[in-house]
Amino acid sequence: MEERDISMGSGWKMTIRMDVDKYDKQFIEIAKVRKDRKIGRFKLNPRYAKKLGEELIKVGEELEKEGSLGDDSPESMEE
């Protein structure tokens, strides 16, 4: 899996990539990055990636219905 970037504005981005820990176990690293420095990191067991994605979509849909996404959501940027 190649590294993926999500632009968050103001020089921030989120990166998602596969990695292996010192015990040779795979994990997905989700990191908040600015100026090529990882500020915050989260390690996710790959077996939960699909479930996390599904839950994030549900949260996004709920926020969209409430009008809480604001003008900087990716959906509004595409238009």
Rosetta silent file (secondary structure, phi, psi, omega in degrees, C-alpha in Angstrom):
SEQUENCE: MEERDISMGSGWKMTIRMDVDKYDKQFIEIAKVRKDRKIGRFKLNPRYAKKLGEELIKVGEELEKEGSLGDDSPESMEE
SCORE:     score description
SCORE:     0.000 S_00000001
   1 L     0.000  126.822  178.012    0.000    0.000    0.000 S_00000001
   2 L   -81.707  157.119  179.496    1.452    3.346   -0.984 S_00000001
   3 L   -67.269  137.913  178.627    1.276    6.334    1.344 S_00000001
   4 E  -117.761  142.774 -179.599   -1.810    8.479    0.901 S_00000001
   5 E  -119.029  141.303  174.047   -2.111   12.162    1.807 S_00000001
   6 E  -122.842  118.034  179.012   -5.178   14.205    2.704 S_00000001
   7 E   -73.149  131.329 -178.465   -4.697   17.983    2.618 S_00000001
   8 E  -112.251   -0.072 -179.945   -6.184   19.627    5.700 S_00000001
   9 E    86.752  162.230  178.746   -5.305   23.254    4.891 S_00000001
  10 L    54.040   32.436  177.702   -2.923   25.745    6.551 S_00000001
  11 L    84.648   -1.574 -179.882    0.048   23.498    5.784 S_00000001
  12 E   -93.259  147.834  171.399   -1.372   20.456    7.596 S_00000001
  13 E  -145.945  161.071  175.819   -1.961   17.075    6.006 S_00000001
  14 E  -113.631  131.423  177.714   -2.959   13.617    7.152 S_00000001
  15 E  -113.043  145.069  178.090   -0.958   10.637    5.922 S_00000001
  16 E  -130.072  125.394 -178.735   -2.097    7.031    5.857 S_00000001
  17 E  -153.829  158.586  174.250    0.398    4.229    5.252 S_00000001
  18 E   -86.553  145.289  177.341    1.188    0.618    6.067 S_00000001
  19 E  -148.714  171.331  179.162    4.129   -0.062    8.349 S_00000001
  20 E  -127.632  132.625  179.807    5.685   -2.901   10.342 S_00000001
  21 L   -83.733 -177.896 -176.279    6.601   -2.643   14.026 S_00000001
  22 L   -67.576  -13.026  177.532    9.708   -4.065   15.697 S_00000001
  23 L   -99.746   14.400 -179.877    7.890   -7.382   16.228 S_00000001
  24 L    63.745   28.030  174.815    7.159   -7.708   12.462 S_00000001
  25 L   -98.754  133.533  179.062    3.440   -7.005   12.930 S_00000001
  26 E   -77.143  146.839  173.304    1.760   -4.899   10.269 S_00000001
  27 E  -150.312  162.092  174.885   -0.231   -1.834   11.197 S_00000001
  28 E  -101.179  125.380  178.011   -1.771    1.177    9.497 S_00000001
  29 E  -100.160  126.306  173.874   -0.283    4.468   10.625 S_00000001
  30 E  -112.953  119.435 -174.583   -2.509    7.544   10.487 S_00000001
  31 E  -131.153  145.051  172.504   -0.466   10.679   11.163 S_00000001
  32 E   -95.662  125.867 -170.769   -1.052   14.419   11.254 S_00000001
  33 E  -126.828  140.719  171.925    1.886   16.087    9.492 S_00000001
  34 E  -143.509  130.098 -178.873    3.138   19.650    9.107 S_00000001
  35 L    53.013   44.279  178.246    6.393   20.630    7.391 S_00000001
  36 L    60.956   20.334  174.582    7.278   16.920    7.050 S_00000001
  37 E  -113.370  128.867  177.121    7.081   16.416   10.845 S_00000001
  38 E   -78.497  115.412 -177.235    4.641   13.908   12.282 S_00000001
  39 E   -89.298  -43.855  178.120    2.845   15.742   15.077 S_00000001
  40 E  -136.254  139.800 -179.083    0.351   13.052   16.088 S_00000001
  41 E  -131.270  148.120  176.098    0.251    9.370   15.175 S_00000001
  42 E  -135.003  129.700  178.129   -2.258    6.578   15.545 S_00000001
  43 E  -103.548  126.087 -176.259   -1.482    2.915   14.866 S_00000001
  44 E  -119.051  131.155  173.484   -4.418    0.827   13.672 S_00000001
  45 L   -64.332  128.578 -176.899   -4.587   -2.948   13.376 S_00000001
  46 H   -55.433  -26.670 -178.224   -5.385   -3.616    9.671 S_00000001
  47 H   -67.570  -16.857 -179.882   -8.299   -5.893   10.569 S_00000001
  48 H  -101.105    0.850 -175.947  -10.193   -2.821   11.865 S_00000001
  49 H   -60.998  -45.827 -178.173   -9.511   -0.525    8.890 S_00000001
  50 H   -64.810  -43.244  179.821  -12.747   -1.305    7.052 S_00000001
  51 H   -63.262  -43.029  177.989  -14.874   -0.890   10.195 S_00000001
  52 H   -60.985  -44.621  178.566  -13.192    2.442   11.003 S_00000001
  53 H   -59.838  -43.761  178.861  -13.812    3.648    7.449 S_00000001
  54 H   -62.445  -41.936  179.528  -17.482    2.675    7.614 S_00000001
  55 H   -67.550  -38.679  177.652  -17.916    4.489   10.938 S_00000001
  56 H   -64.001  -38.007  176.922  -16.154    7.607    9.626 S_00000001
  57 H   -63.425  -43.500  178.464  -18.506    7.665    6.637 S_00000001
  58 H   -60.819  -44.662  179.156  -21.504    7.432    8.983 S_00000001
  59 H   -62.491  -44.089  178.397  -20.179   10.288   11.124 S_00000001
  60 H   -60.210  -41.721  178.493  -19.529   12.391    8.012 S_00000001
  61 H   -65.489  -40.496  177.969  -23.054   11.769    6.730 S_00000001
  62 H   -64.156  -43.672  178.945  -24.561   12.732   10.106 S_00000001
  63 H   -64.876  -36.973  178.630  -22.498   15.923   10.242 S_00000001
  64 H   -64.301  -42.134  178.083  -23.477   16.748    6.673 S_00000001
  65 H   -62.976  -37.591 -179.928  -27.176   16.377    7.539 S_00000001
  66 H   -77.963  -12.156 -176.749  -26.709   18.667   10.550 S_00000001
  67 L    77.245   22.967 -175.392  -24.824   21.187    8.425 S_00000001
  68 L   -93.009    0.622 -176.783  -21.789   20.899   10.691 S_00000001
  69 L   -75.374  -28.803 -179.362  -19.176   20.187    8.018 S_00000001
  70 L    80.514 -177.101 -175.028  -18.554   23.836    7.150 S_00000001
  71 L   -82.822  -12.608 -176.254  -17.247   25.247    3.885 S_00000001
  72 L   -97.451   16.757  177.349  -13.899   23.437    3.891 S_00000001
  73 L   -70.707  149.725 -179.879  -15.274   19.918    3.485 S_00000001
  74 H   -57.032  -33.285 -179.486  -13.869   17.959    0.510 S_00000001
  75 H   -63.803  -40.142 -178.529  -17.351   17.773   -1.015 S_00000001
  76 H   -76.995  -22.967  179.335  -17.661   21.565   -1.166 S_00000001
  77 H   -75.410  -26.759 -177.449  -14.104   21.943   -2.525 S_00000001
  78 H   -72.735  -24.109 -175.687  -14.834   19.736   -5.539 S_00000001
  79 L   -75.854    0.000    0.000  -17.567   22.027   -6.855 S_00000001
